[in-house]
Amino acid sequence: MPVVPAPDRRRLLGWMPWAIAAALPPLVLALVRAGSSDDARWWFVAGLLYWSMPAVVLFALAAGIVRWRAAATPWRVALRRWLPGAVAAVVLTGALFLAVPPTMRVQFDETSLVNTSLTMHRHRAAMMTVGAVPFEGDFVGVDNTIDKRPPLFSFLASVLHDVTGPRVANAFVLNAMLLTILLFAAFAAVRERLGLAAAFAAQMLLLAVPLTTIVATSAGFDLLAATLFAVTLLAAHDFGQQPTNARFVAFLGAGMLFAQSRYESLFAFVLLFALVAWRARGHWRPSAGAKAALALCPLLVTPLLFLLEIARNPNFYPEAGGAPLVGWTHFAAHVGPWLREWFRPALDNPLPGVVGIAALATWIAVAGKRAVARPDFLLLLPLLAVTGLVMCWFSGGVDDPIALRLYLPFACFTALSPLAVVGLVGRRAAPWLLAAAAGLAAWRTAEVANGRAFPPLAAARVVAAVEGAIGRSGVDARTTLWVTTMAQHLVTTGRAAVCPMAFAARVNEIGHLVAQHEVHTICVIETPFDEALAGGYGHPRDVLGSRPRQVLVRADGDVAVTVLRLR
C-alpha cells in the first residue's frame, strides 16, 4: 500500500471539513425529497428549483464583485476602455431588433419557458401550468407539471415580470439584454489583445452568422447558454493566466450560472473545472474563502440534479419514438450533414457558411504556425465536447431547423475565429476585417428579416392560424374554455384552456363551472397537429363525439384550423 507523504496528508486533512460542508446540505435535501410523498415531493422540487435561482444569481454577483475589487481598475480607465464597446453593443442590439422583430420561432420550447416564468412570478415555484379554467373573470390553473428545462432563463424572465408586469414580451427583452452582454463580452475580450478595430469586428462577426440573430430574436434559452458559456470560458482563461483566489471565485460564479442554463451545461462546466484545476496544480493554493465558495457549489447544483432525473422521463420526448435519446449512431448520421451545412457558402444559410470558410482558413493558418498555446486549446475541449454531444442527441441533426439553435456556442466560436488573422499579420488587418464583417452582418441580417434564412416553422404557422381563428370566433375570452392540443400555448398567452385528455378527466368539474356560470362557452379547436399529439394530449374528436356543436371558424388555407362551440 503506497505511503502518502506527510505534507500531502496534511493537505488532505485540511480539505476534509470543506468536503463535509459540501456534501452534507445536498445529502439533507436528497433525504427530504426521498422521504416525501409523491405530491409533497413534487412541490418540494418545484419550490427548490425556484428559490435556488436567486441564490445562484447572488453567488455569481458576489463572485463578480470579488473579482472587480481585486482588479482595482479605476472607473475612468474602465470607462475609457469599455464604453465604446458597450455603446456599440446597445446600438447594434437595438438596430437588430428593429430590423428583425422578435417572435416565437420554436414554439414548444419557448412556450414552456415563458409559461414557467409566469408561474414562477405567480407562485414562486418552477412549474408549468398546462391547463386552466375560467374563474371569477380570470383563469385558475388546474394542471401543472415541472418542465424538463433548467430554470435559469425562466427565473430571469420572472424577475422582469415582477418588475414590469407579466407579459410574453419580457422573454424577448431578456434575450435583447443577453445579446448586448454577448456583444460587449466579445468586445472586452478582444480589445486589449488585438485593438479597438478588431474588438468592433468581433461584434460584427457574431452578427454575420444568421443563427445569432435567429436565436436572439426568439424567446428561447439558447442565447443565455451561449453567453454564459462564453463568460465562463473567459473566466477560466483569466484564472489560467494568473491563478488567484479572486479569479477562481469569479470562475465559480460564472460557472454556477452557466450550469443552470441548458441540459448539457453542467457536464461542460464539470469538464472545464477539471481542466482548470489540472492547469493550476502546483501554481496556486486556495484560501479559506475560495474553499468556502467551492463548497457551496454542490448545494447550488443539487436542485438541477433533481431536475435532470425528472427530465429522463421518456414522455418528455415522444418524437424519439422509443429510440435511444443519445448514441453514437445519431452522431454518425449527423456529422456528415453538419460538415456540409456548416461551410455551405449561401448567404441565406443560417449557419456560419462563408464565415465558416474564413474560419477554416484561419484554423489552418494558425495550425501551420503553431500559434495557439496548449492551455488555450485545452479550454476549447468543453466547447468541442458539447458540440459532439449535440450531434449524439437523437434530434441534433442540422436538417431539422429546430436543432440549429443547439449549435450556437460553436457558431459563435466559428464567427470569432477569423480574428486570429489580426494576431498573425498585425493590427493593420483589423479595419479590413471590420469592414468585411459589417457588410456581411448587414447582408445576412436582411436574409433573416425577409424569412429566407429561417422560414417560419410549421408550429409557428399553426399557432398563428389558431390565434387568427380565435380572434375571428367572437366569443368572450373571460368566460370561454378552449379545448385543444395547443392548450399550453393558450394558457401562456392568458386564456383558459385544457387539452382533450384533461377535459375528459375533468368533465364533471367543468360541468359544475358551467352550472355556476363561470364557464359560458366551451370551444374545441382542431389543428393539423392533433393526430401527432393525440398520444400525449388526447384528440379533439374524442371531446366532440356525438355532442351538438356549431362551427364558428373554419380556415382551410395553408393551415387548416376549425373552431367549434359545444352546445
C-alpha positions in Angstrom: 0.0 0.0 0.0 1.5 3.4 -1.0 2.5 5.7 1.7 1.1 9.3 1.5 3.8 11.9 2.3 3.1 14.0 5.4 2.6 17.3 3.6 0.0 15.6 1.3 -1.7 14.1 4.3 -1.9 17.4 6.0 -3.3 19.0 2.8 -6.0 16.2 2.5 -6.9 16.7 6.2 -7.2 20.4 5.6 -9.8 19.8 2.8 -11.8 17.4 5.0 -14.0 19.9 6.7 -14.8 21.6 3.4 -15.6 18.3 1.8 -18.1 17.5 4.6 -19.6 21.0 4.3 -20.0 20.5 0.6 -21.6 17.0 0.9 -23.9 17.5 3.9 -26.5 20.0 2.6 -27.1 18.1 -0.7 -27.5 14.9 1.3 -30.1 16.5 3.6 -32.0 17.8 0.5 -31.9 14.3 -1.1 -33.1 12.7 2.1 -36.0 15.2 2.5 -37.0 14.6 -1.1 -36.8 10.8 -0.8 -38.9 10.8 2.4 -41.7 12.9 1.0 -45.0 11.7 -0.5 -45.4 12.0 -4.3 -47.3 15.3 -4.1 -45.1 16.8 -1.4 -42.0 15.7 -3.3 -43.3 17.5 -6.5 -43.9 20.7 -4.6 -40.6 20.4 -2.8 -38.7 20.2 -6.0 -40.7 22.9 -7.8 -40.1 25.3 -4.8 -36.4 24.3 -4.6 -35.8 24.9 -8.3 -37.3 28.4 -7.9 -35.6 29.5 -4.7 -32.2 28.1 -5.7 -32.1 30.6 -8.6 -31.8 33.8 -6.6 -29.1 32.0 -4.5 -27.2 31.2 -7.7 -27.5 34.7 -9.1 -26.4 36.3 -5.8 -23.5 33.9 -5.6 -22.4 34.9 -9.1 -22.9 38.7 -8.4 -20.8 38.3 -5.2 -18.1 36.5 -7.2 -18.1 39.2 -9.8 -17.7 41.9 -7.1 -14.8 40.0 -5.6 -13.0 39.9 -9.0 -13.7 43.6 -9.7 -12.3 44.7 -6.3 -9.2 42.6 -6.8 -8.6 44.1 -10.2 -8.8 47.6 -8.7 -9.4 49.2 -12.1 -10.2 52.9 -11.8 -13.6 53.8 -13.1 -12.1 56.3 -15.6 -9.8 53.7 -17.0 -12.7 51.2 -17.2 -14.9 53.7 -19.0 -12.3 54.7 -21.5 -11.5 51.0 -22.2 -15.0 49.6 -22.4 -17.5 52.4 -23.0 -17.2 52.3 -26.8 -17.9 48.5 -26.8 -20.9 48.9 -24.5 -22.4 51.7 -26.6 -21.8 49.7 -29.8 -23.5 46.6 -28.2 -26.6 48.6 -27.3 -26.8 50.3 -30.7 -26.3 47.0 -32.6 -28.9 45.2 -30.5 -31.4 48.0 -31.0 -30.8 48.0 -34.7 -31.1 44.3 -35.0 -34.4 44.1 -33.1 -35.8 46.9 -35.3 -34.7 45.0 -38.5 -35.9 41.6 -37.2 -38.9 41.9 -34.9 -38.8 39.2 -32.2 -41.2 36.3 -32.3 -41.5 32.7 -31.0 -39.7 30.7 -33.7 -39.6 27.3 -31.9 -43.0 27.3 -30.3 -42.9 24.4 -27.8 -39.6 25.2 -26.1 -40.4 28.9 -26.0 -43.9 28.4 -24.7 -42.7 26.1 -22.0 -40.0 28.6 -20.8 -42.4 31.6 -20.8 -45.1 29.5 -19.1 -42.7 28.5 -16.4 -41.6 32.1 -15.9 -45.2 33.3 -15.5 -45.9 30.5 -12.9 -42.7 31.5 -11.1 -44.0 35.0 -11.0 -47.4 34.0 -9.6 -46.5 31.1 -7.3 -42.7 31.2 -6.7 -42.4 27.6 -7.9 -40.7 26.3 -11.1 -43.6 24.6 -12.8 -45.7 24.9 -16.0 -49.4 25.5 -15.9 -50.6 23.3 -18.9 -54.4 23.5 -18.2 -56.6 26.3 -16.7 -60.3 27.1 -16.4 -62.2 30.4 -16.2 -63.0 31.5 -12.6 -64.3 34.9 -11.4 -63.4 36.7 -14.7 -59.8 35.3 -14.7 -58.4 31.8 -15.0 -57.0 29.4 -12.5 -54.5 26.6 -13.2 -55.8 23.0 -12.8 -53.0 21.0 -14.4 -49.4 21.7 -13.5 -46.1 20.0 -14.2 -42.4 20.5 -13.7 -40.7 21.4 -17.0 -37.6 19.4 -18.1 -35.7 22.6 -18.9 -33.2 24.1 -16.5 -34.9 27.1 -14.8 -32.4 30.0 -15.0 -33.9 31.6 -18.2 -37.4 31.3 -16.8 -36.3 32.8 -13.5 -34.7 35.8 -15.1 -37.8 36.4 -17.2 -39.9 36.1 -14.0 -37.8 38.9 -12.4 -38.8 41.0 -15.4 -42.5 40.0 -14.8 -42.0 41.1 -11.1 -40.7 44.5 -12.1 -42.7 45.3 -15.2 -45.8 43.1 -15.0 -46.3 39.6 -16.6 -46.1 39.6 -20.4 -44.7 37.3 -23.0 -42.6 40.1 -24.4 -40.4 40.0 -21.4 -38.7 36.9 -22.8 -37.7 39.0 -25.8 -36.5 41.8 -23.6 -34.3 39.3 -21.7 -32.8 38.0 -25.0 -32.1 41.5 -26.1 -30.2 42.1 -22.9 -28.3 38.9 -23.3 -27.3 39.8 -26.9 -26.0 43.1 -25.6 -23.9 41.3 -22.9 -22.6 38.8 -25.5 -21.5 41.6 -27.9 -19.9 43.5 -25.1 -18.1 40.4 -23.8 -16.7 39.8 -27.3 -15.5 43.4 -27.4 -13.9 43.3 -24.0 -12.2 40.0 -24.7 -10.6 41.3 -27.9 -9.9 45.0 -27.0 -6.7 44.6 -25.1 -5.2 41.8 -27.1 -5.9 43.0 -30.7 -7.0 46.6 -30.5 -10.2 48.7 -31.0 -10.9 47.9 -34.6 -10.6 44.2 -34.0 -12.9 44.5 -31.0 -15.6 46.1 -33.1 -15.0 43.5 -35.8 -15.7 40.8 -33.1 -19.2 42.2 -32.6 -19.9 42.3 -36.3 -18.6 38.8 -36.9 -21.1 37.5 -34.3 -23.9 39.2 -36.2 -22.6 38.0 -39.5 -23.8 34.5 -38.6 -27.6 34.5 -39.0 -28.1 31.9 -36.3 -27.1 34.6 -33.7 -29.9 36.8 -34.9 -32.4 34.0 -35.2 -31.8 32.9 -31.6 -31.6 36.4 -30.2 -34.9 37.4 -31.6 -36.7 34.4 -30.2 -38.0 33.5 -26.7 -35.7 30.5 -26.1 -32.9 29.9 -23.6 -30.1 29.1 -26.1 -28.6 32.6 -26.2 -28.4 32.6 -22.4 -26.5 29.3 -22.5 -24.1 30.5 -25.2 -23.5 33.9 -23.5 -22.8 32.2 -20.1 -20.6 29.6 -21.8 -18.5 32.4 -23.3 -18.3 34.3 -20.0 -17.3 31.1 -18.2 -14.6 30.3 -20.8 -13.2 33.9 -20.4 -13.2 33.5 -16.6 -11.4 30.1 -16.9 -8.8 31.7 -19.2 -8.5 34.7 -16.8 -7.7 32.3 -13.9 -5.4 30.2 -16.0 -3.3 33.3 -16.9 -2.7 34.2 -13.3 -4.2 31.9 -10.7 -5.5 33.9 -7.7 -8.3 33.4 -5.3 -10.4 36.2 -6.7 -10.1 34.9 -10.2 -11.0 31.3 -9.0 -14.1 32.6 -7.2 -15.2 34.6 -10.4 -14.8 31.4 -12.4 -17.0 29.5 -10.0 -19.6 32.3 -10.1 -19.8 32.3 -13.9 -19.8 28.5 -13.9 -22.7 28.2 -11.5 -24.8 30.4 -13.7 -23.7 28.5 -16.8 -24.5 25.1 -15.2 -28.2 26.2 -14.8 -28.7 27.4 -18.4 -29.1 24.3 -20.5 -29.2 20.5 -20.2 -25.6 19.9 -21.2 -24.2 22.9 -19.3 -23.5 21.1 -16.1 -21.5 18.5 -18.0 -19.5 21.2 -19.8 -18.8 23.0 -16.6 -17.5 19.9 -14.8 -15.2 19.2 -17.7 -14.0 22.8 -17.7 -13.5 22.8 -14.0 -11.3 19.6 -14.2 -9.2 21.2 -16.9 -8.8 24.5 -14.9 -7.9 22.5 -11.7 -5.3 20.5 -13.7 -3.7 23.6 -15.2 -3.5 25.3 -11.8 -1.9 22.4 -9.9 1.2 23.5 -8.1 0.8 27.1 -9.0 -1.9 28.2 -6.5 -3.1 27.4 -3.1 -6.8 28.3 -2.4 -7.7 30.5 0.5 -10.4 29.7 3.0 -12.8 32.0 1.1 -12.1 30.1 -2.2 -12.7 26.8 -0.4 -15.9 28.1 1.0 -17.1 29.2 -2.4 -16.2 25.8 -3.9 -18.0 24.0 -1.0 -21.2 25.9 -1.8 -21.3 24.7 -5.4 -22.7 21.2 -4.8 -25.6 22.7 -2.9 -26.3 25.2 -5.7 -26.5 22.4 -8.4 -28.4 19.9 -6.3 -31.9 21.1 -7.5 -30.6 20.8 -11.0 -29.7 17.2 -10.4 -33.2 16.5 -9.2 -34.5 18.1 -12.4 -32.2 16.1 -14.6 -33.6 13.0 -13.1 -37.2 14.2 -13.9 -36.0 15.1 -17.5 -35.1 11.4 -18.1 -38.8 10.6 -18.4 -39.4 9.4 -22.0 -42.8 11.0 -22.0 -40.9 14.3 -22.5 -39.6 13.0 -25.8 -42.5 11.4 -27.8 -40.8 12.4 -31.0 -38.0 10.0 -30.2 -40.3 7.1 -30.9 -38.6 4.9 -28.3 -35.2 5.3 -29.9 -32.2 6.0 -27.6 -32.0 9.7 -26.8 -28.2 9.8 -27.0 -26.0 7.5 -29.1 -23.1 7.1 -31.5 -25.5 6.1 -34.2 -27.0 9.6 -34.0 -23.5 11.1 -34.2 -22.7 9.1 -37.3 -25.9 10.2 -39.0 -25.5 13.9 -38.1 -21.8 14.7 -38.6 -21.8 14.5 -42.4 -24.7 16.9 -42.9 -23.3 19.1 -40.2 -20.0 19.5 -42.1 -21.7 20.2 -45.3 -24.1 22.8 -43.9 -21.5 24.5 -41.6 -19.4 25.6 -44.6 -22.1 25.9 -47.3 -21.4 29.4 -48.7 -25.0 30.5 -49.5 -25.7 33.8 -47.8 -29.2 32.6 -46.6 -27.5 29.7 -44.8 -28.4 30.2 -41.1 -25.2 28.6 -40.1 -21.7 30.3 -40.4 -21.3 29.4 -44.1 -18.9 32.0 -45.7 -17.8 33.0 -42.2 -17.1 29.3 -41.5 -15.0 29.1 -44.6 -12.9 32.1 -43.4 -12.7 30.4 -40.0 -11.5 27.2 -41.5 -8.8 29.0 -43.5 -7.7 30.8 -40.3 -7.6 27.5 -38.3 -5.3 26.0 -41.0 -3.1 29.1 -40.9 -2.9 29.1 -37.1 -2.1 25.4 -37.0 0.6 25.8 -39.6 2.3 28.5 -37.5 1.5 26.7 -34.2 0.3 30.0 -32.9 -2.1 28.5 -30.3 -0.7 27.7 -26.8 -1.7 24.3 -25.4 -3.5 25.8 -22.4 -5.7 27.9 -24.7 -6.5 24.9 -26.8 -7.4 22.8 -23.7 -10.1 25.3 -22.8 -11.8 24.6 -26.1 -12.3 21.0 -25.2 -15.6 21.6 -23.4 -16.9 23.5 -26.4 -15.9 20.7 -28.7 -17.4 18.1 -26.3 -20.7 20.0 -26.1 -20.9 20.2 -29.9 -20.2 16.5 -30.2 -22.8 15.7 -27.5 -25.4 17.7 -29.5 -24.6 15.5 -32.6 -25.1 12.4 -30.4 -28.6 13.7 -29.5 -31.5 12.0 -31.3 -32.8 15.3 -32.7 -29.4 17.0 -33.2 -29.3 16.9 -37.0 -28.9 20.2 -38.9 -31.6 19.0 -41.4 -34.1 19.8 -38.6 -34.4 23.6 -38.3 -35.4 23.3 -34.7 -32.0 21.7 -33.9 -29.9 24.6 -35.3 -30.0 26.6 -32.1 -28.2 23.9 -30.3 -25.0 24.7 -32.2 -25.0 28.4 -31.2 -21.9 28.1 -28.9 -19.8 26.6 -31.7 -21.2 29.1 -34.2 -20.0 31.9 -32.0 -16.5 30.4 -31.8 -16.5 29.9 -35.6 -17.6 33.5 -36.1 -14.8 34.9 -33.9 -12.1 32.7 -35.4 -11.1 35.0 -38.3 -9.9 37.5 -35.7 -6.8 35.3 -35.4 -5.7 36.8 -38.7 -5.1 40.1 -36.9 -2.8 38.3 -34.5 -0.9 36.6 -37.4 -0.4 39.6 -39.7 -0.8 42.6 -37.4 -3.4 45.1 -36.5 -3.3 46.7 -39.9 -5.7 43.9 -41.0 -8.3 44.8 -38.4 -10.0 47.7 -40.3 -10.4 45.4 -43.4 -11.8 42.7 -41.3 -14.2 45.1 -39.6 -15.4 46.4 -43.0 -16.0 42.9 -44.3 -17.7 41.7 -41.1 -20.0 44.8 -41.1 -21.0 44.2 -44.7 -21.7 40.5 -44.1 -23.7 41.3 -40.9 -25.9 43.7 -42.8 -26.5 41.4 -45.7 -27.1 38.3 -43.7 -29.4 40.1 -41.2 -31.5 41.0 -44.2 -31.7 37.3 -45.1 -33.2 36.7 -41.6 -35.6 39.6 -41.9 -37.0 38.5 -45.2 -37.5 34.9 -43.9 -35.1 33.2 -46.3 -32.5 32.2 -43.7 -35.1 30.8 -41.3 -38.6 30.4 -42.8 -41.4 30.1 -40.3 -41.7 26.6 -38.9 -44.9 24.5 -39.1 -45.5 25.0 -35.4 -45.3 28.8 -35.7 -47.7 28.8 -38.7 -50.2 26.6 -36.8 -50.0 28.9 -33.7 -50.6 31.9 -35.9 -53.6 30.2 -37.6 -55.0 29.3 -34.2 -54.6 32.9 -32.9 -56.3 34.2 -36.1 -59.2 31.8 -35.7 -59.7 32.7 -32.0 -59.7 36.3 -32.9 -62.5 35.7 -35.5 -64.6 33.5 -33.2 -66.2 36.4 -31.4 -66.5 34.7 -28.0 -65.9 36.3 -24.6 -62.4 35.4 -23.6 -63.1 35.7 -19.9 -65.7 33.0 -19.8 -64.6 30.7 -22.6 -62.9 27.4 -22.0 -60.8 26.3 -25.0 -60.2 22.6 -25.6 -57.2 21.9 -27.8 -53.9 20.1 -28.1 -52.4 23.7 -28.1 -53.7 24.3 -24.6 -50.3 25.2 -23.2 -49.8 28.0 -25.7 -53.2 29.4 -24.9 -52.6 29.3 -21.1 -49.3 31.0 -21.7 -50.9 33.8 -23.6 -53.6 34.3 -21.0 -56.5 32.1 -21.9 -58.3 29.3 -20.0 -57.6 26.1 -21.9 -57.2 22.4 -21.3 -56.1 19.5 -23.6 -58.8 17.0 -24.7 -57.4 14.4 -22.3 -57.7 16.8 -19.3 -61.2 17.8 -20.4 -62.3 14.1 -20.4 -60.8 13.6 -16.9 -62.4 16.8 -15.5 -65.7 16.8 -17.3 -67.7 16.8 -14.1 -65.8 19.7 -12.6 -66.2 21.6 -15.8 -69.9 20.9 -15.8 -70.1 22.3 -12.3 -68.3 25.5 -13.5 -70.9 25.8 -16.3 -73.7 25.4 -13.8 -72.1 28.2 -11.7 -71.9 30.4 -14.9 -68.1 30.6 -14.6 -67.8 28.9 -18.0 -70.3 30.3 -20.5 -68.8 28.8 -23.7 -66.7 25.7 -24.5 -64.9 25.8 -27.8 -62.9 23.0 -29.4 -60.1 23.8 -31.8 -58.9 21.3 -34.4 -55.4 21.7 -35.9 -53.1 19.8 -38.2 -51.1 18.7 -35.1 -53.9 16.8 -33.5 -53.0 13.4 -34.8 -49.3 13.7 -33.8 -50.1 15.0 -30.4 -53.1 12.7 -29.6 -51.0 10.2 -27.7 -50.0 12.7 -25.0 -52.9 15.1 -25.1 -55.9 13.3 -26.4 -57.8 14.1 -29.7 -60.4 16.9 -30.1 -62.7 14.4 -31.9 -63.0 12.5 -28.6 -64.4 15.6 -27.0 -66.8 16.3 -29.8 -68.1 12.7 -30.1 -71.8 13.0 -30.6 -72.2 16.3 -28.8 -74.0 19.0 -30.7 -71.7 21.7 -32.0 -71.6 24.9 -34.1 -68.8 25.8 -36.4 -67.6 29.3 -35.5 -64.5 29.5 -37.7 -63.2 27.2 -40.5 -59.9 28.1 -42.0 -59.0 25.9 -45.0 -55.9 27.7 -46.2 -52.3 26.8 -45.8 -53.0 25.7 -42.2 -56.4 24.2 -41.7 -57.9 25.2 -38.3 -61.5 24.8 -37.1 -63.1 26.3 -34.1 -66.3 24.6 -32.9 -68.6 25.7 -30.0 -70.2 22.9 -28.0 -73.9 23.4 -27.4 
